[in-house]
């Protein structure tokens, strides 16, 4: 015969099956890996450097993948830095160089705290450019490489791009062609044992009119602090996010940087032509060129 306390326990168990776990349970508190994705402010003509729309597309896709909790931030840097609390990775898609939002004020100190905790770092397109010197040296440590002004090059190129197999980031990614502002001659440390080439471009013609082959246009490192980092030089033209392999590579990299298991066939998501048109920044149309004569 079941005791009174036993009947109460059985009732409680039954309620749990019907209504699910309560708010204080371990199951209810479990959440995906928090990834903070930061979009830069508008720049360049329509269809280029659409940081807001591109980042929101990545957030939309990440929400379709189990085990990850994406958080969107606009404006180049969060007004409330508490958004970084609990983050497993941070993603920067924005203008870089001397005005890179990451290096203004005391933000490098904030980044240092995150890196020391082993937080993953992802920088996309112009977001991989940093000034040479103390800042560049620091990013070599955190990101593994960067676009160095007056050394690296950035021609617009319809390039054949090839993933390097054997890394979780390239799972399910096939070779593809994409017209983009692929950066090359990226500054790396010589013989950096942490560095893995993820993506190469076969032939690029630079501003110096030279032909470059097998240039690294995406890379990954595993840092001594336990964190992971990924640099990707594509992302100039917004329409490229509609390419499945282009998009899958970056999504895989975000998952990997946050230490979320990358699916065996890579991140599978869809982006429609209509979704590509959403959240575009209001930008003036390019001025028409005057006819000669």
Secondary structure, DSSP 8 states (H G I E B T S, - for coil): ---HHHHHHHHHHHHHHHH---TTSHHHH---EEEEEEE----SSTTBS-HHHHHHHHHHHHTTSTTEEEEEE-SSS-SSGGGGTTEEEEEEES--GGG-GGGSTTHHHHHHHHHHTT-EEEEEGGGGB--TTHHHHHHHHHTSEEB-TTTSB---EEEEEEE-SSSGGGTT---EEEEE---BS-EE-TT-TTEEEEEEEEEEE-TTS-EEEEEEEEEEEE-TTS-EEEEE---SBGGGGGSHHHHHHHHHHHHHHTT----TT-------HHHHTTT--------------
